[in-house]
Amino acid sequence: MGDSEKNTRNEDLVVVGSSAGGVGALSTLVGTLSKTFPAPIVLAQHLDPQRPSHLGSILERHSTLPIVLVSKEAPTPLENGKVYVVPSNRHVRIKDGHVHLEGDHGDRPKPSVDMLLSSAAEAYGEHLIAVILTGSGSDGAAGAVDVKKAGGVVIIQNPQTAAYPSMPLSLPPTAVDHVLEIEQIGPLLHDILKGIHLPEPEKVEDPLRDLLTQVSAQTNIDFRNYKSSTILRRISRRMAVTHNTNIRDYSDYLRAHPDEVSELVRVFLINVTGFFRDPEAFEFLRTTVIPELIERSKDNGRILRLWSAGCATGEEAYSLALLIADHLGPDFPEWSVKVFATDLAEDAISFARRGLYPENVLEDLPDHYLDRFFERIDQGYRVSKALRQIVIFGQQDISRGVPFPRIDLVTCRNLLIYLRPELQQVVLDLFAYSLHQSHGYLFLGKAETARPTKATFELVSKKWKVYRCLGGPLAFPVQETYVSGAANNIARDPRRHLLMPQVIPVPHDLTQAEIEIAQLRRINETMLRYTNVAVVMIDRAYRILTINSAARRLFAVRDLAYDQDFLHTVRGLPYQETRRAIDTAFREHSTVTVGDIELDRRAEGSGRYVHLTIMTMQVEQAMPDLAIITALDVTETVQLTKRLAAVQREQAELVTELSATNKRFSAMNKELQDANEELQAANEELMMTQEELQATNEEFEATNEELQATNEELETSNEELQATNEELQTTNDELTARTVELQEFARQYKVEQLLLSSLLERYPHYVMVLNADDLTVRTINPGYKQMLGNRDVIGQPVHTVFKGEDLNQFLALLNKTIQDKQAVNTPLLRASVGPADSSQETRFLHTLVPIMDEGGKTVHRLFIYSEKAE
């Protein structure tokens, strides 16, 4: 952005988009803005271009800020503290600090919220705040993505309380920063804008470094190399939300509110996914990996199974489906292809399952893919039904979820970089379990630093981080949790929805002994994790200080177990026997061995057997005594010994019963053969049942997809009805506003009538008002009425009030006044105005004044001022 542009525009800008039916939401929003609002606000609402809009006048009744109607052909400059309402018949762009009106751009709604947001994002970048309110359709989704790419803030009205939630729901969850009730948006805008202004980076260098060190320690992500100005701006947004005025106060707030760390990391980690991200990497898959997988699967029943881990809003999963469908061509329907797409965030999975994407998300997609596999809908595109049916989305925590078996290709791009090394290895073990049967491929992101072990994976492409699985665990790998029960919620990248490892916070007041124990725990969790020997460290109070993975599996310890009593934590352990052995080891400072302990004695021979070795140790002279308990699973050895003993007893008995046994041998052999045949028949029935269940499951899945398609069609019909209802609602709002105006005019007219009547009653001369169309008396003052003998002449023609030979001349002058629309002073006219039987005449001088209608075109009243001639 050049210097000239910086000088011609305000620093910050707020853009608000809504659809028809959003008048109430806009009125509520502007009503919550203070008189000192520090930025301009541009409002865009979809309305019928052929009908006049009263939005400006409606908002003026609710807003304390000036309302500016953008209607000039010349660009309108933006000024702080003003609300700009764009017209309904023109598209709008923001450029050089001005609002520019443009002509028609096709069939898109006017004004286009996408066009407005995209141009504002280009001009204002991180200084832009976009607000999407109630409305139907998906206009605004593409613009919101551009706002996030530029570093701006996106706020949406809570769809659960919005009158028409389609417009807020159309935004990808990765592009949304805040979801609020309509009443909360105005105060948050003010706080964010006020909080954006911070001192120069060099003036807050030390507090900023301390804060980033604190965040990095809790999340295992080092933010200290980020650009200071960018980090400061994003920190300031959270400071505004949490009402902290400086970085030191915010640092204290982070310590007191651990959940805020996750929110701050969400602000730091801005990353929007897309179709075929890193096109060259996907080209490697298309030309090298996909053809090999398809060729290999031809001999395996034409079955392909892929897994996109950390799929976010689904673009990567659909990209894999596109590659497969494009390569198979017309044979695609004959293949069984499944792409499993998992992510931790439920809102991202729900968005991905719909398969609706803004137009700018697909701008890098080749045209032939767009034409073949997408349908044009509203302001975006929907993935074709054929592809949506093969992509199965599910919510899953990658560190605790169940891996999918027999997978041919796993994609996990730029996820592992956010995990601790030990958790990285757990995830890689899960992938190896999924891939080892098919010797499938693992596709990591180019930013990943984790390296799969050479014993499990071989490197295929160093540049694109593609590996082939050589082998993996035959059994389901055991996953562990490396966090305490009091640890905080995970911190994750909100744009990829990945699980971040929790970290045990280290208090500042630990004793030296506790520090040593913490170090021993870390050593145990790193060095002893992969050993097959179960190792548990306890103190004299039998408290578990550390326990490795093998011990957790052997003793069936599911939770963290730190600081718990070892004797009570391990279920089925003989309490008295084990306690005596531990006490002996501590008392005599010797190694005590307890062999063949049965862990479960509910039924003889049904439990597991372990061999315990208890050895005391002392880390330093001042440290308390500790004991290392090593355990070996000797279940097979004990069972083998028991079986050997039983065999020996049976052999002794067989020696005496050998002759009888020989006689029964042939009969027993026949029974065994019959039993084997029955088992084979039962096994075949079981396999047939398995196949029937599989077929039924596939039918259920197909039926579910059909129901989903029907539901989507109903949703489309519902959206059309909602749009019609919104237009009716807008018409009703405008009629209501017009009714209020008419009521006000009627009230004013009534007041004027009362005022005129009051004046006439108090006027000391003779005054009469006639209807111009039929010359009937409309009203007279009391003086005139008394002169007429208090006759009721209201509504009677004037020729029945006045009589005499000059009546025709008087009537002619009345008609001339109406025709010429000019006041007339009459000559002396004689008339009888008394009762009907009175013949006394009086001479009058009349002043005839025409009273015009509001437009001044016709006379609708005649004002007559009469004087008696003496």
Secondary structure, 3 states (H helix, E strand, C coil): CCHHHHHHCCCCEEEEEECCCCHHHHHHHHHCCCCCCCCCEEEEECCCCCCCCCHHHHHHCCCCCCEEECCCCCCEECCCCCEEECCCCCEEEEECCEEEEECCCCCCCCCCHHHHHHHHHHHHHHHEEEEECCCCCCCCHHHHHHHHHCCCEEEEECCCCCCCCHHHHCCCHHHCCEEECHHHHHHHHHHHHHHCCCCCHHHHHHHHHHHHHHHHHHHCCCCCCCCHHHHHHHHHHHHHHHCCCCHHHHHHHHHHCCHHHHHHHHHHCCCCCCCCCCHHHHHHHHHHHHHHHHHHHCCCCCEEEEEEECCCCCHHHHHHHHHHHHHHHHHHHHCEEEEEEEECCHHHHHHHHHCEEEHHHHCCCCHHHHHHHEEEECCEEEECHHHHHHEEEEECCCCCCCCCCCCCEEEECCCHHHCCHHHHHHHHHHHHHHHCCCCCEEEECCCCCCCCCCCCEEEEECCCCEEEECCCCCCCCCCCCCCCCCCCCCCCCCCCCCCCCCCCCCCCCCCHHHHHHHHHHHHHHHHCCCCCCEEEEEECCCEEEEECHHHHHHHCCCCCCCCCEHHHHCCCCCHHHHHHHHHHHHHHCCCEEEEEEECCCCCCCCCCEEEEEEEEECCCCCCCCEEEEEEEECHHHHHHHHHHHHHHHHHHHHHHCHHHHHHHHHHHHHHHHHHHHHHHHHHHHHHHHHHHHHHHHHHHHHHHHHHHHHHHHHHHHHHHHHHHHHHHHHHHHHHHHHHHHHHHHHHHHHHHHHHHHHHHHHCCCEEEEEECCCCEEEEECHHHHHHCCCCCCCCCEHHHCCECCCHHHHHHHHHHHHHHCCCEECCCEEEECCCCCCCCCEEEEEEEEEEECCCCCCEEEEEEEEEECC
